[in-house]
Every structure is written in structure tokens, then in C-alpha cells.
Amino acid sequence: MLIRSDWKNASQFHDLSEVEVLREVARRVGEAKSRSQKPIVLLDLDSTLYEVAPRTHQILVEWMDTPEAREFPMVVRELRRLEHAHVGYSLKDTFGALGLSASNGEVDSALKSAKAFWLGRFFTNEYLRHDRAYPGAAPFVREVHGLGALVVYLTGRDAPGMGDGTVENLVRDGFPWEPATTHLLLKPAYGLPDLDHKKGAADFIRSRGELVASFENEPANLVAIYEIFPEAMHVFVETVSSDHAAPAASGLYRIRSFE
Ligand SMILES: [Mg+2]
């Protein structure tokens, strides 16, 4: 089981450009249609179709104005330089990108304070509106949908806390959203493990058609779906990922953007 760059280095990806990978997905959608199968394209949301850095950025800006944050003047001073490019998977990654190491006592205390503030906001409809679709993501999903694919958005977001905001964003950003030809699979409750939720979607997918491709930024989720559907394309979207370990895999696809 490997983490982040170790997983990437140990895994084997087809040597194709972004455009070639996306064209191959579209080709296979058409090919499945020609065999009278219902092609399915499975898409993760956070850090796959959507950049969530602006969501975290907004929350940190608000945290800096809290009375609690005033106890950490050095950290707040450094955080004033924060740009979206600094925002990593976790707040620890984000602080680290600004040179703030948790081995420093003030940084460690500030991280705990900011994390508690962030946790109360990040997984909510209200803050979802700060997310931005990655360039090219919506046009690509519209393309495969137009070719006849069933589009399934499979996300670790929970229905009670984030369902409404998720749909609002999909519509706002021009992603396909139609009752019969798109599905949004949210977790029924916050706190259920993402991996179990994503593996649990397999029966739903099998009952609807033939999985052509999945897109995912989390190695553990990507490999889990790959193991269930080895004949489909599995596309690693190389943005940010957690430090959850995953087994190395071969025969994967990789894109860094949808452009
Ligand atoms: Mg994700």
C-alpha cells in the first residue's frame, strides 16, 4: 500500500496525452452504443471535476477574522499571502505550502483552531458555492452525455449537508443534469466511509449499463473501482489527493486537466 508520489511512481499509466485519453473515452462511449449497450461514465466531484481550493480559501479568510485567530499573529500574517495555488488537500498541506510547519508550537495550535473552524463549514451547502469547475470539465461531460452516456456523479459528499448545493453548482456550471440520463450518488449520511460508499455504487452501475470510464483523484477509490470493473478505463485526475494508502496498479489512465 503506497501513498501519493510513491503510489504514482509504482503505478503504470498508459502513455497518452490528456486529449488522447478523453478522445478514447468518447470513442468507447460510441462503441458501447453501437453494441446496443448503455455506456456509463462515472465521475467524482471534489478535486476531479471541481477545484475546492476556493472553498477552503474562503473559510481560512473568515477564520483569520475570528477572535481565536488573534492568538496566532505570526500564522495570520503568513496566511494573508494565501492564494488558491497554496491550498493542498489538507490544512496541514496548505500551511506547509506557506512554510508554516506544525513542529512550531504556534503553527500547531493555529492548525487545530483553523481545522475545527474549517470542519464546521467545508462540508456544507453554503460554502460549496465557492467551488469552481476545472476548465474543460463541463464541456467534456456534456460531450460524452451528448454521445449517449449515462453520467453518474459519485461523490463522498453527504445528501443532508451538501446535496442541494451540489445540484445548484452542477446546473450553474453547465454540467449535464437530467432526471433520466444523469445520476448523483451522495452518501446518505455524513461520516460514512467514502471508500465503502464508492464500492457500494457498483451494483447501481451494473444495473444501469456498461461502465466505460471512471474519473477520480483519490488513488484508493480509483483502484477499488478498477478492481470491480477491470474492463473499463480508469482515469486518475492528478490534482490533489489525501495521504490514504492505495495498492499500486497498472493499466490506468492519467490526466492533469480536462483541457
Ligand atoms: Mg475527489
Boltz pocket constraint, residues with backbone or C-beta under 6 A from the ligand:
constraints:
  - pocket:
      binder: B
      contacts: [[A, 44], [A, 45], [A, 46], [A, 47], [A, 48], [A, 216], [A, 217], [A, 218]]
      max_distance: 6.0
